[in-house]
């Protein structure tokens, strides 16, 4: 079975920042944080949701812990007071090159500003999407902050 192009792109981006992710694929899918946690056998809080938002016309990322919802007013304050909303599927794909549900936390055609949910720092290991809705990889939170260039912040509702 060949590796999907989206996973190949993600692995190449990870290797470019000095990581060699151990990709795990789950045929039943990992579309929601709860699905991913069940498939992996970890806490929902260890799941990294790579959520694309728009600050005005500028896409950015909120790397959010599984059970948390990103608070758009906190995101707006962190983005300089510009109004913030969730990106639609087309905006998210255009910004990241990946479809919703499989968006990895880094590895995009152009760098995106990223905010990192501080709750993820409580774990030894977190799990994030690796390019498709059924592929994930484990990573230490500090390695993820470094690889994504994300700014740790309080961003949950």
DSSP file (Angstrom, degrees, kcal/mol; ACC not computed):
  #  RESIDUE AA STRUCTURE BP1 BP2  ACC     N-H-->O    O-->H-N    N-H-->O    O-->H-N    TCO  KAPPA ALPHA  PHI   PSI    X-CA   Y-CA   Z-CA
    1    1 A X              0   0    0      0, 0.0     2,-0.2     0, 0.0     0, 0.0   0.000 360.0 360.0 360.0 127.7    0.0    0.0    0.0
    2    2 A X        -     0   0    0      1,-0.1     2,-0.3     0, 0.0     3,-0.0  -0.484 360.0-105.6 -83.6 154.0    1.5    3.3   -1.0
    3    3 A X        -     0   0    0     -2,-0.2    -1,-0.1     1,-0.1     5,-0.1  -0.606  40.5-108.7 -76.9 130.6    1.6    6.3    1.3
    4    4 A X    >>  -     0   0    0     -2,-0.3     4,-2.2     1,-0.1     3,-0.6  -0.271  25.3-118.2 -57.9 145.1   -0.9    9.0    0.5
    5    5 A X  H 3> S+     0   0    0      1,-0.2     4,-2.6     2,-0.2     5,-0.2   0.842 113.1  58.2 -53.9 -37.1    0.7   12.2   -1.0
    6    6 A X  H 3> S+     0   0    0      1,-0.2     4,-2.0     2,-0.2    -1,-0.2   0.900 108.4  45.3 -63.0 -39.7   -0.6   14.3    1.9
    7    7 A X  H <> S+     0   0    0     -3,-0.6     4,-2.9     2,-0.2    -1,-0.2   0.902 111.3  53.1 -69.7 -40.2    1.3   12.1    4.4
    8    8 A X  H  X S+     0   0    0     -4,-2.2     4,-2.3     1,-0.2    -2,-0.2   0.916 109.4  49.2 -58.9 -43.1    4.4   12.2    2.2
    9    9 A X  H  X S+     0   0    0     -4,-2.6     4,-2.0     2,-0.2    -1,-0.2   0.916 112.4  48.0 -62.7 -43.1    4.3   16.0    2.2
   10   10 A X  H  X S+     0   0    0     -4,-2.0     4,-2.6   120,-0.2    -2,-0.2   0.939 110.7  50.0 -63.6 -46.8    3.9   16.1    6.0
   11   11 A X  H  X S+     0   0    0     -4,-2.9     4,-2.7     1,-0.2     5,-0.2   0.905 110.2  51.2 -59.7 -42.1    6.8   13.7    6.6
   12   12 A X  H  X S+     0   0    0     -4,-2.3     4,-1.7    -5,-0.2    -1,-0.2   0.905 111.2  48.0 -61.2 -41.4    9.0   15.7    4.3
   13   13 A X  H  X S+     0   0    0     -4,-2.0     4,-0.8     2,-0.2    -2,-0.2   0.893 111.9  49.8 -66.3 -39.7    8.1   18.9    6.2
   14   14 A X  H ><>S+     0   0    0     -4,-2.6     5,-2.7     1,-0.2     3,-1.0   0.922 110.3  49.6 -64.4 -44.7    8.8   17.2    9.5
   15   15 A X  H ><5S+     0   0    0     -4,-2.7     3,-1.7     1,-0.3    -1,-0.2   0.849 103.0  61.9 -63.4 -33.2   12.1   15.9    8.4
   16   16 A X  H 3<5S+     0   0    0     -4,-1.7    -1,-0.3     1,-0.3    -2,-0.2   0.748 107.0  44.8 -65.0 -23.6   13.0   19.4    7.2
   17   17 A X  T <<5S-     0   0    0     -3,-1.0    -1,-0.3    -4,-0.8    -2,-0.2   0.142 128.6 -96.2-106.0  18.3   12.7   20.6   10.9
   18   18 A X  T < 5S+     0   0    0     -3,-1.7     2,-0.3     1,-0.3    -3,-0.2   0.656  84.3 123.3  84.4  16.5   14.7   17.6   12.2
   19   19 A X      < -     0   0    0     -5,-2.7     2,-0.4    -6,-0.1    -1,-0.3  -0.824  44.0-163.4-109.4 149.7   11.8   15.3   13.2
   20   20 A X        -     0   0    0     -2,-0.3    -9,-0.1    -5,-0.1    -8,-0.1  -0.735  25.3-154.4-127.0  85.0   11.1   11.8   12.0
   21   21 A X        -     0   0    0     -2,-0.4     2,-1.0   -10,-0.2   118,-0.1  -0.248  13.6-133.1 -65.8 142.8    7.5   11.2   13.0
   22   22 A X        -     0   0    0    116,-0.4   116,-0.6     2,-0.0     2,-0.3  -0.812  29.2-152.6 -94.2  96.4    6.2    7.8   13.6
   23   23 A X  E     -A  137   0A   0     -2,-1.0     2,-0.4   114,-0.1   114,-0.2  -0.522  11.4-167.9 -76.5 132.6    3.0    7.9   11.6
   24   24 A X  E     -A  136   0A   0    112,-3.1   112,-2.6    -2,-0.3     2,-0.4  -0.986   6.1-154.7-120.1 131.6    0.1    5.6   12.7
   25   25 A X  E     -A  135   0A   0     -2,-0.4     2,-0.5   110,-0.2   110,-0.2  -0.882   5.6-166.2-108.5 137.4   -2.8    5.0   10.5
   26   26 A X    >   -     0   0    0    108,-3.3     3,-2.5    -2,-0.4    13,-0.1  -0.950  10.5-157.2-123.0 108.3   -6.3    4.1   11.8
   27   27 A X  T 3  S+     0   0    0     -2,-0.5    -1,-0.1     1,-0.3     3,-0.1   0.806  94.3  61.0 -56.1 -30.7   -8.7    2.8    9.1
   28   28 A X  T 3  S-     0   0    0      1,-0.1    -1,-0.3   106,-0.1   106,-0.0   0.612 112.9-123.7 -74.0  -9.9  -11.7    3.7   11.3
   29   29 A X    <   -     0   0    0     -3,-2.5   105,-0.2   105,-0.2    -1,-0.1   0.107  12.2-127.1  89.7 158.2  -10.5    7.3   11.2
   30   30 A X        +     0   0    0    103,-2.8     6,-0.2    71,-0.1    -1,-0.1  -0.232  54.2 138.9-135.4  41.3   -9.5   10.0   13.7
   31   31 A X        +     0   0    0      4,-0.1     2,-0.3     5,-0.1    -1,-0.1   0.869  67.1  41.0 -61.5 -40.6  -11.8   12.8   12.5
   32   32 A X  S  > S-     0   0    0      1,-0.1     4,-2.6    -3,-0.1     5,-0.2  -0.716  87.5-116.9-105.9 160.7  -12.8   13.9   16.0
   33   33 A X  H  > S+     0   0    0     -2,-0.3     4,-2.7     1,-0.2     5,-0.2   0.897 118.0  51.1 -60.0 -40.3  -10.6   14.3   19.1
   34   34 A X  H  > S+     0   0    0      2,-0.2     4,-2.4     1,-0.2    -1,-0.2   0.915 109.9  49.1 -65.2 -42.4  -12.7   11.6   20.8
   35   35 A X  H  > S+     0   0    0      2,-0.2     4,-2.5     1,-0.2    -2,-0.2   0.927 113.3  47.9 -59.6 -45.2  -12.3    9.2   17.8
   36   36 A X  H  X S+     0   0    0     -4,-2.6     4,-2.7    -6,-0.2     5,-0.3   0.927 111.0  49.4 -63.8 -45.8   -8.6    9.8   17.8
   37   37 A X  H  X>S+     0   0    0     -4,-2.7     4,-2.9     1,-0.2     5,-1.6   0.909 112.6  48.4 -61.4 -42.1   -8.2    9.3   21.5
   38   38 A X  H  <5S+     0   0    0     -4,-2.4    -1,-0.2     2,-0.2    -2,-0.2   0.937 113.7  46.3 -61.3 -47.4  -10.2    6.0   21.4
   39   39 A X  H  <5S+     0   0    0     -4,-2.5    -2,-0.2     1,-0.2    -1,-0.2   0.898 120.9  37.7 -63.1 -42.1   -8.1    4.7   18.4
   40   40 A X  H  <5S-     0   0    0     -4,-2.7    -2,-0.2    -5,-0.2    -1,-0.2   0.850 104.7-125.2 -79.2 -36.0   -4.8    5.6   20.0
   41   41 A X  T  <5 +     0   0    0     -4,-2.9     2,-0.2    -5,-0.3    -3,-0.2   0.836  68.5 115.8  87.3  40.2   -5.7    4.7   23.6
   42   42 A X  S   <S-     0   0    0     -5,-1.6    -1,-0.3    -6,-0.2     2,-0.1  -0.743  72.5 -76.9-128.2 178.0   -4.8    8.1   25.1
   43   43 A X    >   -     0   0    0     -2,-0.2     3,-1.6     1,-0.1     4,-0.3  -0.475  36.9-122.4 -74.3 149.0   -6.6   10.9   26.9
   44   44 A X  G >  S+     0   0    0      1,-0.3     3,-1.8     2,-0.2    22,-0.6   0.853 112.0  65.0 -58.7 -34.1   -8.7   13.3   24.7
   45   45 A X  G 3  S+     0   0    0      1,-0.3    -1,-0.3    21,-0.2    21,-0.2   0.699  92.5  62.2 -62.7 -19.5   -6.6   16.1   26.1
   46   46 A X  G <  S+     0   0    0     -3,-1.6    81,-3.1    19,-0.1     2,-0.4   0.524  82.3  99.3 -83.8  -6.1   -3.5   14.7   24.4
   47   47 A X  E <   -b  127   0A   0     -3,-1.8    19,-2.1    -4,-0.3     2,-0.6  -0.696  66.2-146.6 -85.2 129.6   -5.1   15.2   21.0
   48   48 A X  E     -bC 128  65A   0     79,-3.4     2,-0.6    -2,-0.4    81,-0.5  -0.860   6.8-157.4 -96.3 118.2   -3.9   18.3   19.1
   49   49 A X  E     - C   0  64A   0     15,-3.4    15,-2.6    -2,-0.6     2,-1.1  -0.869   6.4-151.2 -93.3 121.9   -6.6   19.9   17.0
   50   50 A X  E     - C   0  63A   0     -2,-0.6     2,-0.5    53,-0.4    51,-0.2  -0.780  24.0-175.8 -93.8  94.3   -5.0   22.0   14.2
   51   51 A X  E     - C   0  62A   0     11,-2.0    11,-2.7    -2,-1.1     2,-0.5  -0.795  16.8-145.5-101.1 129.4   -7.8   24.6   13.7
   52   52 A X  E     + C   0  61A   0     -2,-0.5    35,-2.4     9,-0.2     2,-0.3  -0.811  22.9 176.2 -96.0 129.2   -7.5   27.2   11.0
   53   53 A X  E     -DC  86  60A   0      7,-2.8     7,-2.5    -2,-0.5     2,-0.5  -0.820  25.2-128.0-123.0 164.4   -9.0   30.6   11.8
   54   54 A X  E     -DC  85  59A   0     31,-3.3    31,-1.9    -2,-0.3     2,-0.8  -0.974   9.2-164.9-115.9 127.1   -9.1   33.9    9.9
   55   55 A X  E >  S-DC  84  58A   0      3,-3.2     3,-2.0    -2,-0.5     2,-0.5  -0.892  78.6 -52.6-105.1  97.1   -7.9   37.1   11.5
   56   56 A X  T 3  S-     0   0    0     27,-1.8    29,-0.1    -2,-0.8     0, 0.0  -0.627 123.1 -23.3  65.5-121.5   -9.4   39.5    9.0
   57   57 A X  T 3  S+     0   0    0     -2,-0.5     2,-0.6    -3,-0.1    -1,-0.3   0.388 120.3  98.8 -97.6   2.0   -8.1   38.1    5.7
   58   58 A X  E <   -C   55   0A   0     -3,-2.0    -3,-3.2    54,-0.0     2,-0.2  -0.808  65.6-142.6 -99.3 117.9   -5.1   36.4    7.3
   59   59 A X  E     +C   54   0A   0     -2,-0.6    54,-0.5    -5,-0.2     2,-0.3  -0.492  27.5 167.8 -73.6 146.6   -5.2   32.7    8.1
   60   60 A X  E     -Ce  53 113A   0     -7,-2.5    -7,-2.8    -2,-0.2     2,-0.4  -0.945  28.1-114.2-149.8 170.9   -3.6   31.4   11.3
   61   61 A X  E     -Ce  52 114A   0     52,-2.7    54,-2.5    -2,-0.3     2,-0.5  -0.865  11.0-163.8-115.0 140.4   -3.6   28.3   13.3
   62   62 A X  E     -Ce  51 115A   0    -11,-2.7   -11,-2.0    -2,-0.4     2,-0.9  -0.941  12.6-156.4-119.1 106.4   -4.9   27.5   16.8
   63   63 A X  E     -Ce  50 116A   0     52,-3.3    54,-3.2    -2,-0.5     2,-0.4  -0.745  27.2-174.7 -84.0 106.4   -3.3   24.2   18.0
   64   64 A X  E     -C   49   0A   0    -15,-2.6   -15,-3.4    -2,-0.9     2,-0.1  -0.842  28.3-110.8-117.5 138.0   -5.9   23.2   20.6
   65   65 A X  E >   -C   48   0A   0     -2,-0.4     3,-1.9   -17,-0.2   -17,-0.2  -0.394  42.9-104.6 -64.5 141.3   -6.2   20.4   23.1
   66   66 A X  T 3  S+     0   0    0    -19,-2.1   -33,-0.2   -22,-0.6   -21,-0.2   0.753 114.7  38.3 -37.2 -54.4   -8.9   17.8   22.3
   67   67 A X  T 3  S+     0   0    0    -34,-0.1    -1,-0.3   -20,-0.1     2,-0.2   0.639 101.5  93.4 -80.3 -10.2  -11.6   18.7   24.8
   68   68 A X    <   -     0   0    0     -3,-1.9     2,-0.4   -23,-0.1    -4,-0.1  -0.475  62.1-146.6 -87.5 151.2  -11.1   22.5   24.5
   69   69 A X        -     0   0    0     -2,-0.2    88,-2.7    -5,-0.0     2,-0.3  -0.953  26.7-118.3-109.9 134.9  -12.8   25.0   22.2
   70   70 A X  B     -H  156   0B   0     -2,-0.4     2,-0.7    86,-0.2    86,-0.3  -0.570  24.4-132.2 -73.6 131.7  -10.8   28.0   21.0
   71   71 A X     >  -     0   0    0     84,-3.3     4,-2.6    -2,-0.3     3,-0.3  -0.761   9.4-154.6 -88.1 113.8  -12.2   31.3   22.3
   72   72 A X  H  > S+     0   0    0     -2,-0.7     4,-2.5     1,-0.2    -1,-0.2   0.805  93.5  55.0 -63.8 -28.3  -12.4   33.7   19.3
   73   73 A X  H  > S+     0   0    0      2,-0.2     4,-2.0     1,-0.2    -1,-0.2   0.903 110.8  44.8 -71.5 -37.6  -12.3   36.7   21.6
   74   74 A X  H  > S+     0   0    0     -3,-0.3     4,-2.3     2,-0.2    -2,-0.2   0.908 114.0  50.4 -67.5 -40.8   -9.0   35.5   23.1
   75   75 A X  H  X S+     0   0    0     -4,-2.6     4,-1.7     1,-0.2    -2,-0.2   0.922 108.9  52.1 -61.6 -43.2   -7.7   34.6   19.7
   76   76 A X  H  <>S+     0   0    0     -4,-2.5     5,-3.2     1,-0.2     6,-0.6   0.922 109.6  48.7 -58.6 -45.9   -8.6   38.1   18.4
   77   77 A X  H ><5S+     0   0    0     -4,-2.0     3,-1.3     1,-0.2    -1,-0.2   0.909 111.8  49.4 -61.2 -41.8   -6.7   39.7   21.3
   78   78 A X  H 3<5S+     0   0    0     -4,-2.3    -1,-0.2     1,-0.3    -2,-0.2   0.764 109.1  53.9 -68.0 -25.2   -3.7   37.5   20.6
   79   79 A X  T 3<5S-     0   0    0     -4,-1.7     3,-0.5    -3,-0.2    -1,-0.3   0.131 131.3 -88.8 -97.1  19.4   -3.9   38.5   16.9
   80   80 A X  T < 5S-     0   0    0     -3,-1.3    -3,-0.2     1,-0.2    -2,-0.1   0.691  74.3 -62.8  87.0  19.0   -3.8   42.2   17.6
   81   81 A X  S   <S+     0   0    0     -5,-3.2    -1,-0.2     1,-0.3    -4,-0.2   0.480  90.8 143.7  87.5   2.0   -7.6   42.9   18.1
   82   82 A X        -     0   0    0     -6,-0.6    -1,-0.3    -3,-0.5    -3,-0.2  -0.523  62.8 -96.2 -72.3 140.7   -8.5   41.9   14.5
   83   83 A X        -     0   0    0     -2,-0.2   -27,-1.8   -28,-0.1     2,-0.4  -0.331  45.5-154.6 -58.0 138.8  -11.9   40.1   14.3
   84   84 A X  E     +D   55   0A   0    -29,-0.2     2,-0.3   -12,-0.1   -29,-0.2  -0.932  20.3 164.7-122.1 140.2  -11.5   36.3   14.2
   85   85 A X  E     -D   54   0A   0    -31,-1.9   -31,-3.3    -2,-0.4     2,-0.1  -0.970  45.0 -87.2-145.0 160.5  -13.6   33.6   12.8
   86   86 A X  E     -D   53   0A   0     -2,-0.3   -33,-0.3   -33,-0.2     2,-0.1  -0.443  47.9-117.0 -63.7 138.8  -13.2   29.9   11.9
   87   87 A X        -     0   0    0    -35,-2.4   -35,-0.1    -2,-0.1     2,-0.1  -0.495  27.8-120.4 -71.4 147.1  -11.9   29.4    8.3
   88   88 A X     >  -     0   0    0     -2,-0.1     4,-2.7     1,-0.1     5,-0.2  -0.358  35.9 -92.9 -80.0 173.7  -14.3   27.6    6.0
   89   89 A X  H  > S+     0   0    0      1,-0.2     4,-2.4     2,-0.2     5,-0.2   0.874 126.5  47.3 -57.7 -41.0  -13.1   24.3    4.4
   90   90 A X  H  > S+     0   0    0      2,-0.2     4,-2.6     1,-0.2    -1,-0.2   0.912 112.5  48.4 -69.5 -42.2  -11.8   26.0    1.3
   91   91 A X  H  > S+     0   0    0      2,-0.2     4,-2.2     1,-0.2    -2,-0.2   0.907 112.8  49.5 -62.3 -41.2   -9.9   28.7    3.2
   92   92 A X  H  X S+     0   0    0     -4,-2.7     4,-2.3     2,-0.2     6,-0.4   0.930 113.4  44.9 -64.8 -45.9   -8.4   26.1    5.5
   93   93 A X  H  X S+     0   0    0     -4,-2.4     4,-2.8    -5,-0.2    -2,-0.2   0.907 113.2  51.0 -65.2 -41.2   -7.3   23.9    2.5
   94   94 A X  H  < S+     0   0    0     -4,-2.6    -1,-0.2     1,-0.2    -2,-0.2   0.890 114.6  43.7 -62.4 -40.0   -5.9   27.0    0.7
   95   95 A X  H  < S+     0   0    0     -4,-2.2    15,-0.5    -5,-0.2    -2,-0.2   0.856 130.6  20.9 -74.2 -36.4   -3.9   28.1    3.7
   96   96 A X  H  < S-     0   0    0     -4,-2.3    13,-0.2     2,-0.3    -3,-0.2   0.711  89.3-127.7-109.3 -24.9   -2.5   24.7    4.7
   97   97 A X  S  < S+     0   0    0     -4,-2.8     2,-0.3    -5,-0.4    -4,-0.2   0.506  80.1  96.8  83.2   4.5   -2.7   22.5    1.6
   98   98 A X  S    S-     0   0    0     -6,-0.4    -1,-0.3    -5,-0.1    -2,-0.3  -0.900  76.0-112.4-126.1 154.4   -4.5   19.9    3.7
   99   99 A X    >   -     0   0    0     32,-0.4     3,-2.0    -2,-0.3     4,-0.4  -0.540  44.3 -89.2 -84.6 153.5   -8.2   19.0    4.2
  100  100 A X  T 3  S+     0   0    0      1,-0.3    33,-0.1     2,-0.2    -1,-0.1  -0.313 115.8  34.4 -56.9 138.8  -10.0   19.6    7.5
  101  101 A X  T 3  S+     0   0    0    -51,-0.2    -1,-0.3     2,-0.1   -71,-0.1   0.082 120.9  50.3  98.6 -22.4   -9.7   16.5    9.7
  102  102 A X  S <  S+     0   0    0     -3,-2.0    29,-1.4    29,-0.2     2,-0.4   0.300  72.8 134.2-125.4   6.4   -6.2   15.7    8.5
  103  103 A X        -     0   0    0     -4,-0.4    26,-0.4   -53,-0.2   -53,-0.4  -0.427  45.7-146.1 -65.2 117.0   -4.5   19.1    8.9
  104  104 A X        -     0   0    0     -2,-0.4    26,-0.1     2,-0.1    -6,-0.1  -0.334  24.0-109.4 -76.0 167.5   -1.1   18.6   10.6
  105  105 A X  S    S+     0   0    0     24,-0.5     2,-0.3    -2,-0.1    -1,-0.1   0.517  95.3   2.3 -78.9  -3.6    0.2   21.2   13.0
  106  106 A X  S    S+     0   0    0      1,-0.1    -2,-0.1     5,-0.0   -92,-0.1  -0.956  82.3  91.2-164.2 173.5    2.9   22.4   10.5
  107  107 A X        +     0   0    0     -2,-0.3     2,-0.2    40,-0.2   -94,-0.1   0.807  53.0 154.6 100.3  37.2    4.2   21.7    7.0
  108  108 A X        -     0   0    0      2,-0.1    -1,-0.2     1,-0.1   -11,-0.1  -0.506  58.7-107.2 -97.4 164.6    2.3   24.2    4.9
  109  109 A X  S    S+     0   0    0    -13,-0.2     2,-0.3    -2,-0.2   -13,-0.1   0.841 109.1  16.5 -58.7 -33.3    3.1   25.8    1.5
  110  110 A X  S    S-     0   0    0    -15,-0.5    -1,-0.1     0, 0.0    -2,-0.1  -0.986 100.5 -89.6-137.6 150.3    3.8   29.1    3.4
  111  111 A X        -     0   0    0     -2,-0.3     2,-0.4    -4,-0.1    -2,-0.0  -0.265  40.0-159.7 -59.9 140.6    4.4   29.7    7.1
  112  112 A X        -     0   0    0     36,-0.2   -52,-0.1   -16,-0.0     2,-0.1  -0.955  24.7-110.5-118.5 140.8    1.3   30.4    9.2
  113  113 A X  E     -e   60   0A   0    -54,-0.5   -52,-2.7    -2,-0.4     2,-0.4  -0.482  42.0-160.7 -63.0 139.2    1.2   32.1   12.5
  114  114 A X  E     -e   61   0A   0     35,-0.4    37,-2.4   -54,-0.2     2,-0.4  -0.987  16.2-158.9-132.6 137.6    0.3   29.5   15.1
  115  115 A X  E     -ef  62 151A   0    -54,-2.5   -52,-3.3    -2,-0.4     2,-0.5  -0.912  16.1-146.8-110.7 142.1   -1.0   29.7   18.7
  116  116 A X  E     -ef  63 152A   0     35,-2.7    37,-2.7    -2,-0.4     2,-0.3  -0.944  16.1-123.0-120.5 118.9   -0.5   26.8   21.0
  117  117 A X  E >   - f   0 153A   0    -54,-3.2     3,-2.0    -2,-0.5     4,-0.4  -0.410  17.2-144.1 -59.7 116.5   -3.0   25.8   23.7
  118  118 A X  G >  S+     0   0    0     35,-2.1     3,-1.6    -2,-0.3     4,-0.3   0.771  94.0  73.3 -56.4 -27.1   -1.1   25.9   27.0
  119  119 A X  G >  S+     0   0    0      1,-0.3     3,-1.3    34,-0.2    -1,-0.3   0.804  87.2  63.5 -59.2 -27.7   -3.1   22.8   28.3
  120  120 A X  G X  S+     0   0    0     -3,-2.0     3,-1.4     1,-0.3    -1,-0.3   0.759  87.9  70.1 -67.7 -23.8   -1.1   20.7   25.8
  121  121 A X  G <  S+     0   0    0     -3,-1.6    -1,-0.3    -4,-0.4    -2,-0.2   0.627  82.9  73.1 -69.7 -12.1    2.1   21.4   27.8
  122  122 A X  G <  S+     0   0    0     -3,-1.3     2,-0.3    -4,-0.3    -1,-0.3   0.627  87.6  78.3 -75.1 -13.1    0.8   19.3   30.7
  123  123 A X  S <  S-     0   0    0     -3,-1.4    18,-0.5    -4,-0.2     3,-0.1  -0.677  70.6-143.8-103.0 151.3    1.4   16.1   28.7
  124  124 A X  S    S+     0   0    0     -2,-0.3     2,-0.3     1,-0.3    17,-0.2   0.828  93.9  16.8 -71.3 -34.7    4.6   14.1   28.1
  125  125 A X        -     0   0    0     15,-0.2     2,-0.3    16,-0.1    -1,-0.3  -0.998  66.4-171.2-143.8 139.6    3.3   13.3   24.6
  126  126 A X  E     - G   0 139A   0     13,-3.0    13,-2.4    -2,-0.3     2,-0.4  -0.858  17.3-133.7-125.7 165.6    0.5   14.6   22.4
  127  127 A X  E     +bG  47 138A   0    -81,-3.1   -79,-3.4    -2,-0.3     2,-0.3  -0.970  23.4 177.6-125.2 134.4   -0.9   13.3   19.1
  128  128 A X  E     -bG  48 137A   0      9,-2.2     9,-2.1    -2,-0.4   -24,-0.1  -0.903  37.2 -86.5-133.6 161.1   -1.6   15.3   16.0
  129  129 A X  E     - G   0 136A   0    -81,-0.5   -24,-0.5   -26,-0.4     7,-0.3  -0.337  27.6-154.2 -65.7 147.9   -2.9   14.7   12.5
  130  130 A X        -     0   0    0      5,-2.5  -120,-0.2     2,-0.5  -119,-0.2  -0.022  64.1 -65.2-117.9  28.6   -0.3   13.7    9.9
  131  131 A X  S    S+     0   0    0    -29,-1.4   -32,-0.4     4,-0.3     2,-0.3   0.120 114.9  58.6 116.5 -22.1   -2.0   14.9    6.7
  132  132 A X  S >  S-     0   0    0      3,-0.3     3,-1.6   -31,-0.1    -2,-0.5  -0.934  87.4-107.6-135.1 161.2   -5.1   12.7    6.4
  133  133 A X  T 3  S+     0   0    0     -2,-0.3  -103,-2.8     1,-0.3   -31,-0.1   0.601 118.5  43.8 -65.3  -9.8   -8.1   12.1    8.6
  134  134 A X  T 3  S+     0   0    0   -105,-0.2  -108,-3.3  -104,-0.1     2,-0.4   0.236  98.7  83.0-119.2  16.4   -6.9    8.6    9.5
  135  135 A X  E <   +A   25   0A   0     -3,-1.6    -5,-2.5  -110,-0.2    -3,-0.3  -0.976  48.6 164.5-124.3 132.8   -3.2    9.3   10.2
  136  136 A X  E     -AG  24 129A   0   -112,-2.6  -112,-3.1    -2,-0.4     2,-0.3  -0.883  16.3-157.2-136.1 166.9   -1.7   10.7   13.4
  137  137 A X  E     -AG  23 128A   0     -9,-2.1    -9,-2.2    -2,-0.3     2,-0.3  -0.995  18.2-123.2-146.1 148.0    1.8   10.9   15.0
  138  138 A X  E     + G   0 127A   0   -116,-0.6  -116,-0.4    -2,-0.3     2,-0.3  -0.650  35.2 165.0 -88.7 149.0    3.0   11.3   18.6
  139  139 A X  E     - G   0 126A   0    -13,-2.4   -13,-3.0    -2,-0.3     2,-0.3  -0.980  41.0-105.7-157.8 149.4    5.3   14.3   19.6
  140  140 A X    >>  -     0   0    0     -2,-0.3     4,-2.1   -15,-0.2     3,-0.5  -0.603  35.6-122.9 -74.4 139.6    6.5   15.9   22.7
  141  141 A X  H 3> S+     0   0    0    -18,-0.5     4,-2.5    -2,-0.3     5,-0.2   0.871 111.1  51.9 -54.4 -40.4    4.7   19.3   23.2
  142  142 A X  H 3> S+     0   0    0      1,-0.2     4,-2.0     2,-0.2    -1,-0.2   0.871 109.1  50.7 -67.2 -33.6    7.9   21.3   23.3
  143  143 A X  H <> S+     0   0    0     -3,-0.5     4,-2.9     2,-0.2    -1,-0.2   0.876 110.2  50.6 -66.6 -36.5    9.0   19.7   20.0
  144  144 A X  H  X S+     0   0    0     -4,-2.1     4,-2.5     2,-0.2     6,-0.4   0.906 108.3  51.2 -68.2 -41.3    5.7   20.6   18.5
  145  145 A X  H  X>S+     0   0    0     -4,-2.5     4,-1.3    -5,-0.2     5,-1.0   0.934 114.5  44.8 -58.9 -45.2    6.0   24.2   19.7
  146  146 A X  H  <5S+     0   0    0     -4,-2.0    -2,-0.2     2,-0.2     3,-0.2   0.940 115.0  46.4 -64.4 -48.3    9.5   24.4   18.1
  147  147 A X  H  <5S+     0   0    0     -4,-2.9    -1,-0.2     1,-0.2    -2,-0.2   0.854 120.5  38.4 -64.9 -36.1    8.4   22.7   14.8
  148  148 A X  H  <5S-     0   0    0     -4,-2.5    -1,-0.2    -5,-0.2    -2,-0.2   0.616  98.9-132.0 -90.6 -13.6    5.3   24.8   14.4
  149  149 A X  T  <5 +     0   0    0     -4,-1.3   -35,-0.4    -5,-0.2    -3,-0.2   0.752  49.9 168.0  66.9  23.1    6.8   28.0   15.6
  150  150 A X      < -     0   0    0     -5,-1.0     2,-0.6    -6,-0.4   -35,-0.3  -0.324  37.5-130.7 -77.6 153.2    3.7   28.4   17.8
  151  151 A X  E     -f  115   0A   0    -37,-2.4   -35,-2.7    -3,-0.1     2,-0.1  -0.902  24.2-128.4-100.5 113.6    3.2   30.8   20.6
  152  152 A X  E     +f  116   0A   0     -2,-0.6     2,-0.3   -37,-0.2   -35,-0.2  -0.418  46.8 152.2 -61.3 136.1    1.9   29.1   23.8
  153  153 A X  E     -f  117   0A   0    -37,-2.7   -35,-2.1    -2,-0.1     2,-0.9  -0.978  55.2 -99.0-158.5 162.6   -1.2   31.0   25.0
  154  154 A X        +     0   0    0     -2,-0.3   -37,-0.1   -37,-0.2    -2,-0.0  -0.838  56.2 147.8 -87.9 107.9   -4.4   30.7   26.9
  155  155 A X        +     0   0    0     -2,-0.9   -84,-3.3   -81,-0.0   -80,-0.2   0.343  27.6 110.7-126.6   5.8   -6.9   30.3   24.1
  156  156 A X  B      H   70   0B   0    -86,-0.3   -86,-0.2     1,-0.1   -88,-0.0  -0.526 360.0 360.0 -89.4 154.0   -9.6   28.1   25.4
  157  157 A X              0   0    0    -88,-2.7    -1,-0.1    -2,-0.2   -87,-0.1   0.475 360.0 360.0 -65.6 360.0  -13.2   29.1   26.2
